[in-house]
Amino acid sequence: MLILALDTATLVSSVALAAPDRLLGELTLQTRKTHSERLMPHVEQLLALAETDKAAIGAIAVSIGPGSFTGLRIGLATAKALAYALRIPLVGVPTLAALAFGCPVPGALLAPTMDAQKGNIYLALYRWQAGDLEEVMPPAVLDHEAAAAELAARPGGAVVLGEAVALYGEAFRQAGVALAEPHVAMPRAGSVALLGARLLAAGVRHGAMDLEPLYIRRSEAEELWEKRRSCRSR
């Protein structure tokens, strides 16, 4: 079964095509164009390069967050539309888990991150055990300096992946926390595809009508609206 994967949780636009046991192709770019402009052209380009017709795709895997609110909505809407049109299974893959999945270092404590704005980051902790990726700490929102201190205090330290590497790398370095190299740190649809394949093999399926993004927190617009509403009610 071929799996088409989409990852639009950040400014990086990444699409991949994979079989359950291998990555067949991946297109990962970071440009100024929006996901709405480039996502479907990238899907078409990848399928053309892989000489694969849409009819050969057996499932869709999509990164569901946390991450960019707009990017997640675009990626999820596209994945749902493809799964519905092709009548194939859909599986949502947590973005932080996919980041950790792309760094298969047995025993190491992996700390995938995403930007949560205003100096905060989304952070989760994972560890590879006997060939499986295990969650050590579920996704949470932390101030990046508090996160650096938390990881530095962990026995054996941790390896930071994701957007915090570029945004707050110096803070983590000063705390003595290791940073992943750029090609490992960035989100990639190839990891979404292969982790999605494992989830599908375990029987995980999501409905095209009810799969929702994993936001963790409300958007800034929602927080502002709630604040204004609270002020008016006084």
Buried (B, 14 or more C-beta within 10 A) or exposed (E): BBBBBBBBBBBBBBBBBBBBEEBBBBBBEEEEEBBBEBBBEBBEBBBEEBEBEEEBBBBBBBBBBBBBBEBBBBBBBBBBEBBBEBEBBBBBBBBBBBBBBBBEEEEBBBBBBBBBEEBBBBBBBBBBEEEEBEBBEEBBBBBBBEBBBBBBEBEEBBBBBBBBBEBBBEBBEEBEBBBBEEEBBBBBBBBBBBBBBBBBEEEEEBEBEEBEBBBBBEEEEEEEEEEEEEEEEE
